[in-house]
Amino acid sequence: MSKKIFLSVLVFLSVSTMLVLGFWQLDRHDQKKDINKKIDARISQTAVDILELDLDSGEGSILKDQEYRKVTVTGFYKQSDSVLVRNRSFDGSPGYWLLTPLDLGTGEFVIINRGWLPVSAEEFSDTNLKKVTIEGIAMETQTASGLQREDSPEGNLSTLGRVDLDRYQKQLDYEILPIFVQITNQEPKQNTNFPIILNLPKFKDGQHLNYAVQWFIFAAIAAFGYPLVIYRSRNKISGESDIPVDYL
């Protein structure tokens, strides 16, 4: 195979790959937009009692369909079983999330993400023992991914690396629902300024569209640039000069 044929095949494969990657990024962009629309629709719906959600299967697509639903729940905080989630920042300040089981009075418990605590408030203790009504959004359990380290499977932990309901369940002597609630409002209000209620998550379409445009630009450069190089190369071989005759 001649060098020219080899380069032509290489350029063709490169352009094809870039086009595939570009269309793949466009597809990812469309998927992201669809997901964000669904999430926005769920958050904007009227709140429902958490026990009305279909949680019987406890896993998989059923829970995915319930995530970010606006829910209400009423019960008593079980303060003694609270844990902290490490390495959580708020407006650039380091701290924790405070998780507390809520006794629904029906033999069922749900974990409430009550918000953010600064490092200085690590020993926070809520003296409010009244029944509370909470409005928030339903969230799926979180698990370690990539290079993240899992929490120790042994003992009663006072802090967790994430809202891992399976790990949390291991140190409780009662069953908790397979989703947790990120609080957005509580009645009666808290007695203190902490924990600070978290903002609702904001979802963006990401950089997929920009990446797609970049791949298409690279493909265009390769597709039109290579034939131009071949054309100029042929002109030089045929004896044509790029230097003006007058200059010679």
Sequence and secondary structure as in RCSB ss.txt:
>XXXX:A:sequence
MSKKIFLSVLVFLSVSTMLVLGFWQLDRHDQKKDINKKIDARISQTAVDILELDLDSGEGSILKDQEYRKVTVTG
FYKQSDSVLVRNRSFDGSPGYWLLTPLDLGTGEFVIINRGWLPVSAEEFSDTNLKKVTIEGIAMETQTASGLQRE
DSPEGNLSTLGRVDLDRYQKQLDYEILPIFVQITNQEPKQNTNFPIILNLPKFKDGQHLNYAVQWFIFAAIAAFG
YPLVIYRSRNKISGESDIPVDYL
>XXXX:A:secstr
  HHHHHHHHHHHHHHHHHHHHHHHHHHHHHHHHHHHHHHHHHHS  EEGGGS  SS STHHHHHHTT EEEEEE
EE GGG EEESS  BTTB EEEEEEEEE SSS EEEEEEEEEEGGGTT      S EEEEEEEEE     TT   
  SSS  SEESS  HHHHHTT SS EEEEEEEEEEEES  SSS SB         TTHHHHHHHHHHHHHHHHHH
HHHHHHHHHHHHTT  SS TTT 
